[in-house]
């Protein structure tokens, strides 16, 4: 794996070294073979995050629709009494 940064839940940027050059002297001295460009790697990570967030939004929308149906049933039952 190529050297890269990750972000913690607190928003802190953390360097994950993939080679000795980065581990010893920082990312400027990375000797990893560029499987992808840094921008390509970041784009892939971004797309994965967006995909996960969209799936979570879709799940929440389904849950919201389900709960709204329950609320409608309960209000109809209450109004009939």
Secondary structure, 3 states (H helix, E strand, C coil): CCCEEEECCCCCEEEECCCHHHHHHCHHHCCCCCCCCHHHHHHHHHHHHHHHHHHHHHHHHHHHHHHHHHHHHHHHHHHHC
